[in-house]
Amino acid sequence: MIKPVIIVPCFNHADAFTNVAAKLCDFQKPVIVVDDGSTSIQSKKIKNICVKHKFFYVKNLKNGGKGAAMLAGFKFAIDKGFTHALQIDADGQHDIQDIPLFFKIANSYPKNLILGNPIYDESAPRSRLIGRKITNFWVMIETFNKNMPDTMCGFRVYPLELIEPVLKTIKFKRMGFDIEIVVKAFREGIKITPVPTKVIYPKSGISHFHAFRDNFYISLLHTYLCCLIPLWLIKRGRK
């Protein structure tokens, strides 16, 4: 049996997280909330939510991005002896009711990365969908796998013992994190199990995605991952 924990990266999402936190309590699993350099007012609210629901609270003094938040959460989870970590957003995009399904599959395949494969509704911005298709194309090239699921969905379960060596190699700690860690996990031989799950974009949601900056950043990530292909092939050939 796995010993799971839920990790929630949170940056100025206290209001949206209030509802998400209440729903997370229904599953009676430990929760780690990583406050990634939120404003003082937001941090106070997030910490109060954690105290109310008896969640673990981890604070990054400066905003480092989703990847930085997750790395802090992983370290905390590993130090506490958890074997698997479910990553979910704080803003309500992900279908919380799928959490038991994700953990059930993780129990059946404890060495696999359980990856949410998003099903979007009409709330999804067209620009985001186009961007994801472009990323999916590059990920296919970076992994030599035409069946790779969407790597940008931040709803997933990591096997911590297997993913820990990958964490030390992460270079992109903002919007590119979700992509980089999946590609590198795949290259390390970690099997990926996709799980269809609904994803929505709440009308009242606060997005930290900046079109030019983050698309440029993700382009750099794909360039970096492509440059690593020769090294990956050499390493794979030696196994």
C-alpha positions as a Python dict, from the first residue, in 0.01 Angstrom:
ca = {
    (1, 'M'): (0, 0, 0),
    (2, 'I'): (120, 347, -82),
    (3, 'K'): (146, 627, 173),
    (4, 'P'): (7, 924, -22),
    (5, 'V'): (-4, 1297, 35),
    (6, 'I'): (-163, 1580, -162),
    (7, 'I'): (58, 1876, -260),
    (8, 'V'): (-104, 2208, -354),
    (9, 'P'): (119, 2487, -492),
    (10, 'C'): (-44, 2819, -409),
    (11, 'F'): (40, 3174, -516),
    (12, 'N'): (-214, 3444, -424),
    (13, 'H'): (-502, 3198, -465),
    (14, 'A'): (-638, 3212, -110),
    (15, 'D'): (-996, 3294, -212),
    (16, 'A'): (-1026, 3015, -468),
    (17, 'F'): (-838, 2775, -244),
    (18, 'T'): (-1092, 2821, 36),
    (19, 'N'): (-1344, 2610, -157),
    (20, 'V'): (-1084, 2365, -285),
    (21, 'A'): (-949, 2309, 67),
    (22, 'A'): (-1292, 2224, 207),
    (23, 'K'): (-1339, 1962, -66),
    (24, 'L'): (-994, 1812, -10),
    (25, 'C'): (-1089, 1738, 351),
    (26, 'D'): (-1349, 1489, 227),
    (27, 'F'): (-1075, 1247, 120),
    (28, 'Q'): (-905, 1230, 460),
    (29, 'K'): (-555, 1245, 314),
    (30, 'P'): (-265, 1457, 441),
    (31, 'V'): (-228, 1783, 248),
    (32, 'I'): (83, 1996, 199),
    (33, 'V'): (16, 2353, 87),
    (34, 'V'): (317, 2538, -51),
    (35, 'D'): (275, 2915, -33),
    (36, 'D'): (503, 3031, -313),
    (37, 'G'): (583, 3385, -203),
    (38, 'S'): (227, 3519, -188),
    (39, 'T'): (158, 3871, -64),
    (40, 'S'): (142, 3914, 313),
    (41, 'I'): (-238, 3937, 310),
    (42, 'Q'): (-273, 3630, 89),
    (43, 'S'): (-17, 3435, 292),
    (44, 'K'): (-207, 3503, 612),
    (45, 'K'): (-528, 3375, 453),
    (46, 'I'): (-359, 3065, 314),
    (47, 'K'): (-198, 2987, 648),
    (48, 'N'): (-533, 3030, 827),
    (49, 'I'): (-693, 2785, 585),
    (50, 'C'): (-417, 2534, 662),
    (51, 'V'): (-460, 2578, 1035),
    (52, 'K'): (-837, 2534, 1006),
    (53, 'H'): (-808, 2209, 809),
    (54, 'K'): (-488, 2084, 975),
    (55, 'F'): (-291, 2095, 651),
    (56, 'F'): (88, 2117, 644),
    (57, 'Y'): (197, 2470, 552),
    (58, 'V'): (526, 2531, 368),
    (59, 'K'): (638, 2882, 282),
    (60, 'N'): (870, 2995, 1),
    (61, 'L'): (985, 3346, 93),
    (62, 'K'): (1008, 3451, -273),
    (63, 'N'): (787, 3355, -564),
    (64, 'G'): (983, 3102, -765),
    (65, 'G'): (710, 2954, -981),
    (66, 'K'): (511, 2634, -974),
    (67, 'G'): (822, 2420, -1006),
    (68, 'A'): (987, 2586, -709),
    (69, 'A'): (671, 2532, -505),
    (70, 'M'): (650, 2167, -604),
    (71, 'L'): (1018, 2105, -529),
    (72, 'A'): (965, 2244, -179),
    (73, 'G'): (656, 2026, -143),
    (74, 'F'): (840, 1715, -263),
    (75, 'K'): (1122, 1770, -14),
    (76, 'F'): (874, 1809, 271),
    (77, 'A'): (682, 1498, 162),
    (78, 'I'): (995, 1284, 130),
    (79, 'D'): (1122, 1402, 470),
    (80, 'K'): (786, 1301, 622),
    (81, 'G'): (809, 952, 473),
    (82, 'F'): (531, 972, 215),
    (83, 'T'): (569, 740, -85),
    (84, 'H'): (345, 918, -338),
    (85, 'A'): (240, 1278, -395),
    (86, 'L'): (-69, 1395, -578),
    (87, 'Q'): (-25, 1738, -734),
    (88, 'I'): (-337, 1950, -782),
    (89, 'D'): (-394, 2321, -852),
    (90, 'A'): (-530, 2556, -588),
    (91, 'D'): (-769, 2742, -818),
    (92, 'G'): (-1031, 2474, -880),
    (93, 'Q'): (-938, 2387, -1239),
    (94, 'H'): (-906, 2018, -1165),
    (95, 'D'): (-1184, 1771, -1093),
    (96, 'I'): (-1127, 1700, -724),
    (97, 'Q'): (-1372, 1410, -735),
    (98, 'D'): (-1115, 1218, -941),
    (99, 'I'): (-866, 1207, -652),
    (100, 'P'): (-980, 862, -529),
    (101, 'L'): (-944, 729, -885),
    (102, 'F'): (-589, 865, -912),
    (103, 'F'): (-490, 708, -581),
    (104, 'K'): (-656, 378, -674),
    (105, 'I'): (-454, 360, -995),
    (106, 'A'): (-137, 461, -805),
    (107, 'N'): (-200, 172, -566),
    (108, 'S'): (-227, -66, -860),
    (109, 'Y'): (78, 79, -1040),
    (110, 'P'): (298, 221, -760),
    (111, 'K'): (603, 264, -986),
    (112, 'N'): (417, 464, -1252),
    (113, 'L'): (366, 838, -1292),
    (114, 'I'): (-13, 877, -1297),
    (115, 'L'): (-76, 1166, -1533),
    (116, 'G'): (-403, 1352, -1578),
    (117, 'N'): (-499, 1366, -1946),
    (118, 'P'): (-729, 1670, -1967),
    (119, 'I'): (-1078, 1681, -2112),
    (120, 'Y'): (-1164, 2046, -2173),
    (121, 'D'): (-1504, 2212, -2190),
    (122, 'E'): (-1602, 2538, -2359),
    (123, 'S'): (-1436, 2743, -2082),
    (124, 'A'): (-1088, 2662, -2215),
    (125, 'P'): (-931, 2959, -2400),
    (126, 'R'): (-858, 2878, -2763),
    (127, 'S'): (-506, 3018, -2731),
    (128, 'R'): (-429, 2775, -2449),
    (129, 'L'): (-555, 2479, -2653),
    (130, 'I'): (-337, 2577, -2947),
    (131, 'G'): (-38, 2618, -2718),
    (132, 'R'): (-92, 2273, -2573),
    (133, 'K'): (-107, 2116, -2917),
    (134, 'I'): (226, 2276, -3002),
    (135, 'T'): (379, 2148, -2677),
    (136, 'N'): (237, 1800, -2736),
    (137, 'F'): (407, 1797, -3077),
    (138, 'W'): (745, 1886, -2929),
    (139, 'V'): (708, 1639, -2643),
    (140, 'M'): (643, 1366, -2899),
    (141, 'I'): (978, 1454, -3057),
    (142, 'E'): (1158, 1483, -2723),
    (143, 'T'): (1042, 1137, -2614),
    (144, 'F'): (1021, 957, -2951),
    (145, 'N'): (672, 858, -2836),
    (146, 'K'): (368, 954, -3041),
    (147, 'N'): (138, 831, -2763),
    (148, 'M'): (253, 1070, -2491),
    (149, 'P'): (-41, 1228, -2306),
    (150, 'D'): (-74, 1601, -2239),
    (151, 'T'): (224, 1701, -2024),
    (152, 'M'): (85, 2039, -1915),
    (153, 'C'): (-193, 1911, -1691),
    (154, 'G'): (-85, 1967, -1331),
    (155, 'F'): (-309, 1693, -1189),
    (156, 'R'): (-94, 1385, -1131),
    (157, 'V'): (54, 1136, -883),
    (158, 'Y'): (430, 1101, -851),
    (159, 'P'): (610, 792, -713),
    (160, 'L'): (848, 983, -488),
    (161, 'E'): (1130, 729, -462),
    (162, 'L'): (1161, 705, -840),
    (163, 'I'): (1105, 1073, -913),
    (164, 'E'): (1354, 1200, -650),
    (165, 'P'): (1664, 1167, -877),
    (166, 'V'): (1478, 1355, -1151),
    (167, 'L'): (1408, 1647, -916),
    (168, 'K'): (1780, 1724, -895),
    (169, 'T'): (1793, 1785, -1271),
    (170, 'I'): (1501, 2028, -1300),
    (171, 'K'): (1604, 2359, -1458),
    (172, 'F'): (1271, 2525, -1545),
    (173, 'K'): (1080, 2610, -1230),
    (174, 'R'): (794, 2817, -1367),
    (175, 'M'): (540, 2728, -1637),
    (176, 'G'): (772, 2473, -1796),
    (177, 'F'): (801, 2258, -1484),
    (178, 'D'): (510, 2024, -1557),
    (179, 'I'): (650, 1950, -1902),
    (180, 'E'): (1014, 1909, -1803),
    (181, 'I'): (954, 1667, -1517),
    (182, 'V'): (735, 1438, -1729),
    (183, 'V'): (980, 1427, -2021),
    (184, 'K'): (1274, 1360, -1789),
    (185, 'A'): (1079, 1097, -1592),
    (186, 'F'): (998, 920, -1918),
    (187, 'R'): (1362, 932, -2025),
    (188, 'E'): (1457, 774, -1691),
    (189, 'G'): (1230, 481, -1767),
    (190, 'I'): (941, 573, -1539),
    (191, 'K'): (623, 442, -1695),
    (192, 'I'): (338, 687, -1747),
    (193, 'T'): (-27, 598, -1695),
    (194, 'P'): (-267, 859, -1838),
    (195, 'V'): (-603, 915, -1673),
    (196, 'P'): (-877, 1115, -1851),
    (197, 'T'): (-998, 1397, -1626),
    (198, 'K'): (-1210, 1708, -1673),
    (199, 'V'): (-1038, 2047, -1659),
    (200, 'I'): (-1221, 2379, -1641),
    (201, 'Y'): (-1116, 2744, -1645),
    (202, 'P'): (-1330, 2917, -1378),
    (203, 'K'): (-1462, 3258, -1487),
    (204, 'S'): (-1348, 3404, -1157),
    (205, 'G'): (-1010, 3232, -1176),
    (206, 'I'): (-682, 3419, -1144),
    (207, 'S'): (-428, 3315, -1406),
    (208, 'H'): (-57, 3376, -1365),
    (209, 'F'): (8, 3283, -1727),
    (210, 'H'): (163, 3567, -1930),
    (211, 'A'): (132, 3492, -2300),
    (212, 'F'): (458, 3636, -2435),
    (213, 'R'): (683, 3571, -2138),
    (214, 'D'): (566, 3218, -2065),
    (215, 'N'): (540, 3105, -2428),
    (216, 'F'): (897, 3227, -2479),
    (217, 'Y'): (1001, 3047, -2162),
    (218, 'I'): (836, 2723, -2277),
    (219, 'S'): (1005, 2758, -2616),
    (220, 'L'): (1340, 2773, -2438),
    (221, 'L'): (1242, 2461, -2245),
    (222, 'H'): (1172, 2266, -2564),
    (223, 'T'): (1502, 2384, -2712),
    (224, 'Y'): (1680, 2265, -2397),
    (225, 'L'): (1505, 1925, -2399),
    (226, 'C'): (1583, 1875, -2768),
    (227, 'C'): (1950, 1954, -2705),
    (228, 'L'): (1956, 1678, -2444),
    (229, 'I'): (1830, 1413, -2688),
    (230, 'P'): (2179, 1294, -2795),
    (231, 'L'): (2287, 1246, -2431),
    (232, 'W'): (1964, 1060, -2357),
    (233, 'L'): (2014, 828, -2655),
    (234, 'I'): (2373, 755, -2553),
    (235, 'K'): (2261, 676, -2199),
    (236, 'R'): (1976, 461, -2325),
    (237, 'G'): (2211, 271, -2555),
    (238, 'R'): (2436, 179, -2262),
    (239, 'K'): (2153, 14, -2068),
}
